[in-house]
Amino acid sequence: MAGLKNHKKFYMIKYMPDHLGKRGFERPKAVVREIKTINLKDLDSMVDELLKEGKAKKEKGKIRINLLDLGYEKLLGKGRITRPLIVEAKYFYEKAIKKLEEVGGEAIKVG
């Protein structure tokens, strides 16, 4: 191994490319978890279908939706909302909470 940093450097680069080692750390795939998300505009367009299917309920002039039952964990803030919603989810984006409250809705953290 003598001389690998000097006169045998090209030999090392050609025949032993992994000799210098790898850098960084990669988390195992079993540990990495992706959070399923939905935007406000998508949720607003689904409200009528959810009411017909019975997955959303009307309460005191507002519509209550549990995102965990729909398979989503986080509500994102992209888009507009047209009616007051009470949304239950694990995680909320700050803009989503602000937009829900502007219309008269609520954001409830569950789980």
N, CA and C atoms as a LAMMPS dump frame, in Angstrom:
ITEM: TIMESTEP
0
ITEM: NUMBER OF ATOMS
333
ITEM: BOX BOUNDS ff ff ff
-5.0000000000000000e+02 5.0000000000000000e+02
-5.0000000000000000e+02 5.0000000000000000e+02
-5.0000000000000000e+02 5.0000000000000000e+02
ITEM: ATOMS id mol type element x y z
1 1 1 N 0.811 -1.195 0
2 1 2 C 0 0 0
3 1 3 C 0.858 1.265 0
4 2 1 N 2.158 1.074 0.124
5 2 2 C 3.038 2.241 0.155
6 2 3 C 3.007 2.942 -1.202
7 3 1 N 2.962 4.247 -1.189
8 3 2 C 3.01 5.024 -2.412
9 3 3 C 1.665 5.277 -3.057
10 4 1 N 0.57 4.862 -2.439
11 4 2 C -0.739 5.041 -3.065
12 4 3 C -1.15 6.51 -3.138
13 5 1 N -0.587 7.326 -2.275
14 5 2 C -0.924 8.748 -2.338
15 5 3 C 0.086 9.514 -3.187
16 6 1 N 1.12 8.865 -3.623
17 6 2 C 2.148 9.557 -4.394
18 6 3 C 2.288 8.968 -5.802
19 7 1 N 3.287 8.109 -5.993
20 7 2 C 3.575 7.622 -7.337
21 7 3 C 2.66 6.486 -7.804
22 8 1 N 1.892 5.864 -6.936
23 8 2 C 0.945 4.812 -7.348
24 8 3 C -0.506 5.314 -7.318
25 9 1 N -0.683 6.614 -7.341
26 9 2 C -2.015 7.195 -7.214
27 9 3 C -2.938 6.773 -8.356
28 10 1 N -2.461 6.766 -9.597
29 10 2 C -3.302 6.4 -10.734
30 10 3 C -3.672 4.921 -10.699
31 11 1 N -2.78 4.081 -10.162
32 11 2 C -3.093 2.671 -9.974
33 11 3 C -4.276 2.535 -9.011
34 12 1 N -4.217 3.294 -7.927
35 12 2 C -5.292 3.233 -6.932
36 12 3 C -6.618 3.727 -7.53
37 13 1 N -6.579 4.813 -8.28
38 13 2 C -7.796 5.355 -8.86
39 13 3 C -8.41 4.372 -9.846
40 14 1 N -7.552 3.685 -10.616
41 14 2 C -8.048 2.774 -11.653
42 14 3 C -8.533 1.447 -11.074
43 15 1 N -7.757 0.843 -10.2
44 15 2 C -8.058 -0.51 -9.75
45 15 3 C -8.69 -0.599 -8.354
46 16 1 N -8.637 0.462 -7.591
47 16 2 C -9.227 0.442 -6.251
48 16 3 C -10.035 1.72 -6.02
49 17 1 N -11.124 1.917 -6.751
50 17 2 C -11.844 3.199 -6.638
51 17 3 C -12.49 3.426 -5.269
52 18 1 N -12.784 2.378 -4.526
53 18 2 C -13.432 2.528 -3.224
54 18 3 C -12.44 2.557 -2.069
55 19 1 N -11.145 2.629 -2.392
56 19 2 C -10.124 2.567 -1.344
57 19 3 C -10.196 3.758 -0.383
58 20 1 N -10.543 4.92 -0.892
59 20 2 C -10.568 6.109 -0.048
60 20 3 C -11.792 6.161 0.852
61 21 1 N -12.752 5.301 0.636
62 21 2 C -13.904 5.23 1.504
63 21 3 C -15.062 6.078 1.011
64 22 1 N -16.21 5.839 1.586
65 22 2 C -17.408 6.572 1.226
66 22 3 C -17.675 7.613 2.293
67 23 1 N -18.421 8.628 1.914
68 23 2 C -18.733 9.676 2.862
69 23 3 C -20.23 9.753 3.059
70 24 1 N -20.609 10.203 4.226
71 24 2 C -22.019 10.384 4.5
72 24 3 C -22.644 9.173 5.156
73 25 1 N -23.933 9.277 5.35
74 25 2 C -24.689 8.215 6.002
75 25 3 C -26.033 8.105 5.309
76 26 1 N -26.449 6.905 5.014
77 26 2 C -27.741 6.673 4.391
78 26 3 C -28.607 5.876 5.354
79 27 1 N -29.767 6.433 5.645
80 27 2 C -30.651 5.75 6.584
81 27 3 C -31.229 4.491 5.945
82 28 1 N -31.434 3.447 6.728
83 28 2 C -32.035 2.227 6.188
84 28 3 C -33.456 2.481 5.691
85 29 1 N -33.845 1.785 4.65
86 29 2 C -35.173 1.968 4.047
87 29 3 C -36.293 1.647 5.036
88 30 1 N -36.054 0.74 5.973
89 30 2 C -37.084 0.373 6.947
90 30 3 C -37.367 1.523 7.907
91 31 1 N -36.409 2.408 8.113
92 31 2 C -36.561 3.502 9.05
93 31 3 C -37.204 4.717 8.377
94 32 1 N -36.926 4.915 7.09
95 32 2 C -37.43 6.086 6.374
96 32 3 C -38.935 5.942 6.158
97 33 1 N -39.678 7.008 6.505
98 33 2 C -41.127 6.959 6.398
99 33 3 C -41.6 8.223 5.707
100 34 1 N -42.428 8.056 4.699
101 34 2 C -42.972 9.196 3.983
102 34 3 C -44.355 9.533 4.535
103 35 1 N -44.601 10.812 4.709
104 35 2 C -45.878 11.273 5.233
105 35 3 C -46.792 11.58 4.056
106 36 1 N -47.983 10.98 4.042
107 36 2 C -48.941 11.264 2.962
108 36 3 C -49.598 12.606 3.224
109 37 1 N -49.575 13.453 2.202
110 37 2 C -50.077 14.817 2.356
111 37 3 C -51.194 15.1 1.359
112 38 1 N -51.958 16.156 1.662
113 38 2 C -53.004 16.63 0.758
114 38 3 C -53.066 18.154 0.879
115 39 1 N -53.319 18.82 -0.233
116 39 2 C -53.429 20.273 -0.257
117 39 3 C -54.855 20.711 0.052
118 40 1 N -55 21.955 0.482
119 40 2 C -56.318 22.51 0.789
120 40 3 C -57.231 22.498 -0.429
121 41 1 N -56.682 22.853 -1.6
122 41 2 C -57.53 22.911 -2.796
123 41 3 C -58.063 21.529 -3.165
124 42 1 N -57.259 20.489 -2.977
125 42 2 C -57.719 19.129 -3.265
126 42 3 C -58.789 18.698 -2.27
127 43 1 N -58.587 19.044 -1.012
128 43 2 C -59.564 18.706 0.017
129 43 3 C -60.882 19.431 -0.223
130 44 1 N -60.805 20.704 -0.632
131 44 2 C -62.009 21.493 -0.89
132 44 3 C -62.802 20.919 -2.066
133 45 1 N -62.107 20.404 -3.064
134 45 2 C -62.818 19.826 -4.211
135 45 3 C -63.428 18.459 -3.887
136 46 1 N -62.94 17.8 -2.837
137 46 2 C -63.436 16.467 -2.468
138 46 3 C -64.594 16.516 -1.479
139 47 1 N -64.907 17.665 -0.92
140 47 2 C -65.863 17.759 0.185
141 47 3 C -67.234 17.195 -0.186
142 48 1 N -67.763 17.542 -1.364
143 48 2 C -69.086 17.057 -1.754
144 48 3 C -69.123 15.532 -1.868
145 49 1 N -68.058 14.958 -2.447
146 49 2 C -67.995 13.492 -2.567
147 49 3 C -67.901 12.834 -1.192
148 50 1 N -67.138 13.442 -0.298
149 50 2 C -66.984 12.881 1.043
150 50 3 C -68.297 12.919 1.817
151 51 1 N -69.069 13.974 1.617
152 51 2 C -70.375 14.044 2.279
153 51 3 C -71.325 12.969 1.75
154 52 1 N -71.297 12.732 0.433
155 52 2 C -72.158 11.69 -0.148
156 52 3 C -71.772 10.302 0.341
157 53 1 N -70.463 10.06 0.469
158 53 2 C -69.98 8.747 0.894
159 53 3 C -70.082 8.547 2.402
160 54 1 N -70.337 9.608 3.143
161 54 2 C -70.46 9.502 4.595
162 54 3 C -69.132 9.592 5.326
163 55 1 N -68.078 10.017 4.659
164 55 2 C -66.767 10.139 5.294
165 55 3 C -66.574 11.498 5.943
166 56 1 N -67.484 12.422 5.685
167 56 2 C -67.47 13.746 6.307
168 56 3 C -68.845 14.003 6.905
169 57 1 N -68.876 14.781 7.987
170 57 2 C -70.142 15.038 8.669
171 57 3 C -70.345 16.543 8.82
172 58 1 N -71.619 16.962 8.81
173 58 2 C -71.941 18.368 9.044
174 58 3 C -72.188 18.575 10.524
175 59 1 N -71.539 19.611 11.088
176 59 2 C -71.71 19.954 12.497
177 59 3 C -71.802 21.472 12.631
178 60 1 N -72.912 21.983 13.096
179 60 2 C -73.091 23.403 13.386
180 60 3 C -72.692 24.304 12.219
181 61 1 N -73.087 23.95 11.026
182 61 2 C -72.779 24.765 9.857
183 61 3 C -71.389 24.556 9.299
184 62 1 N -70.616 23.676 9.896
185 62 2 C -69.265 23.361 9.426
186 62 3 C -69.201 21.89 9.045
187 63 1 N -68.215 21.549 8.259
188 63 2 C -68.046 20.168 7.821
189 63 3 C -66.809 19.597 8.505
190 64 1 N -66.975 18.459 9.191
191 64 2 C -65.871 17.808 9.907
192 64 3 C -65.287 16.687 9.044
193 65 1 N -63.975 16.738 8.849
194 65 2 C -63.272 15.738 8.038
195 65 3 C -62.092 15.217 8.843
196 66 1 N -61.974 13.906 8.932
197 66 2 C -60.83 13.271 9.569
198 66 3 C -59.909 12.761 8.468
199 67 1 N -58.731 13.378 8.325
200 67 2 C -57.808 12.985 7.262
201 67 3 C -57.2 11.61 7.495
202 68 1 N -57.088 11.191 8.735
203 68 2 C -56.527 9.869 9.023
204 68 3 C -57.412 8.766 8.455
205 69 1 N -58.73 8.975 8.484
206 69 2 C -59.647 7.997 7.904
207 69 3 C -59.507 7.932 6.386
208 70 1 N -59.082 9.044 5.776
209 70 2 C -58.904 9.089 4.322
210 70 3 C -57.528 8.596 3.889
211 71 1 N -56.632 8.377 4.857
212 71 2 C -55.302 7.876 4.541
213 71 3 C -54.243 8.962 4.427
214 72 1 N -54.543 10.163 4.883
215 72 2 C -53.586 11.271 4.845
216 72 3 C -53.178 11.633 6.264
217 73 1 N -51.94 12.152 6.393
218 73 2 C -51.448 12.524 7.711
219 73 3 C -51.231 14.024 7.87
220 74 1 N -50.98 14.726 6.754
221 74 2 C -50.638 16.148 6.852
222 74 3 C -51.451 16.962 5.861
223 75 1 N -51.895 18.145 6.304
224 75 2 C -52.628 19.076 5.453
225 75 3 C -51.699 20.218 5.074
226 76 1 N -51.522 20.417 3.774
227 76 2 C -50.673 21.481 3.255
228 76 3 C -51.52 22.705 2.912
229 77 1 N -50.894 23.857 2.721
230 77 2 C -51.62 25.104 2.575
231 77 3 C -51.797 25.627 1.171
232 78 1 N -51.603 24.816 0.136
233 78 2 C -51.728 25.31 -1.229
234 78 3 C -53.189 25.37 -1.655
235 79 1 N -53.584 26.5 -2.218
236 79 2 C -54.936 26.649 -2.728
237 79 3 C -55.843 27.417 -1.783
238 80 1 N -57.069 27.606 -2.245
239 80 2 C -58.073 28.325 -1.458
240 80 3 C -59.113 27.354 -0.926
241 81 1 N -59.798 27.812 0.097
242 81 2 C -60.878 27.016 0.664
243 81 3 C -62.129 27.882 0.63
244 82 1 N -63.266 27.291 0.281
245 82 2 C -64.477 28.078 0.066
246 82 3 C -65.498 27.964 1.185
247 83 1 N -65.354 26.981 2.051
248 83 2 C -66.331 26.777 3.126
249 83 3 C -65.612 26.407 4.419
250 84 1 N -66.248 26.674 5.551
251 84 2 C -65.589 26.368 6.828
252 84 3 C -65.509 24.86 7.065
253 85 1 N -64.308 24.405 7.361
254 85 2 C -64.069 22.984 7.606
255 85 3 C -63.425 22.801 8.97
256 86 1 N -63.776 21.709 9.612
257 86 2 C -63.083 21.271 10.816
258 86 3 C -62.271 20.05 10.38
259 87 1 N -60.96 20.211 10.34
260 87 2 C -60.088 19.16 9.818
261 87 3 C -59.298 18.553 10.962
262 88 1 N -59.311 17.221 11.045
263 88 2 C -58.541 16.489 12.044
264 88 3 C -57.403 15.776 11.33
265 89 1 N -56.164 16.02 11.768
266 89 2 C -54.99 15.384 11.162
267 89 3 C -53.846 15.361 12.171
268 90 1 N -52.797 14.603 11.848
269 90 2 C -51.626 14.552 12.719
270 90 3 C -50.801 15.821 12.616
271 91 1 N -50.583 16.284 11.369
272 91 2 C -49.708 17.425 11.133
273 91 3 C -50.402 18.454 10.249
274 92 1 N -50.086 19.719 10.478
275 92 2 C -50.63 20.81 9.675
276 92 3 C -49.501 21.746 9.281
277 93 1 N -49.561 22.24 8.06
278 93 2 C -48.673 23.31 7.635
279 93 3 C -49.243 24.602 8.203
280 94 1 N -48.382 25.545 8.579
281 94 2 C -48.847 26.765 9.24
282 94 3 C -49.824 27.561 8.374
283 95 1 N -49.575 27.631 7.086
284 95 2 C -50.476 28.365 6.192
285 95 3 C -51.841 27.688 6.111
286 96 1 N -51.858 26.377 6.22
287 96 2 C -53.132 25.663 6.173
288 96 3 C -53.993 26.036 7.382
289 97 1 N -53.383 26.118 8.544
290 97 2 C -54.122 26.503 9.748
291 97 3 C -54.654 27.925 9.602
292 98 1 N -53.82 28.813 9.095
293 98 2 C -54.21 30.209 8.927
294 98 3 C -55.378 30.345 7.952
295 99 1 N -55.323 29.628 6.827
296 99 2 C -56.389 29.699 5.828
297 99 3 C -57.686 29.085 6.347
298 100 1 N -57.594 28.022 7.12
299 100 2 C -58.795 27.413 7.708
300 100 3 C -59.462 28.392 8.675
301 101 1 N -58.68 29.054 9.494
302 101 2 C -59.246 29.973 10.479
303 101 3 C -59.811 31.234 9.832
304 102 1 N -59.249 31.669 8.698
305 102 2 C -59.777 32.843 8.001
306 102 3 C -61.198 32.619 7.506
307 103 1 N -61.49 31.382 7.102
308 103 2 C -62.81 31.042 6.564
309 103 3 C -63.786 30.698 7.685
310 104 1 N -63.256 30.457 8.89
311 104 2 C -64.128 30.115 10.019
312 104 3 C -64.027 28.66 10.409
313 105 1 N -63.014 27.969 9.92
314 105 2 C -62.835 26.56 10.243
315 105 3 C -61.856 26.358 11.389
316 106 1 N -61.518 25.098 11.632
317 106 2 C -60.612 24.761 12.722
318 106 3 C -59.65 23.673 12.259
319 107 1 N -58.495 23.63 12.911
320 107 2 C -57.522 22.568 12.694
321 107 3 C -57.307 21.854 14.024
322 108 1 N -57.62 20.571 14.057
323 108 2 C -57.508 19.785 15.286
324 108 3 C -56.438 18.726 15.091
325 109 1 N -55.413 18.756 15.969
326 109 2 C -54.332 17.764 15.886
327 109 3 C -54.761 16.49 16.606
328 110 1 N -54.64 15.374 15.892
329 110 2 C -55.045 14.08 16.423
330 110 3 C -53.846 13.138 16.377
331 111 1 N -53.695 12.339 17.398
332 111 2 C -52.665 11.295 17.386
333 111 3 C -51.342 11.84 17.566
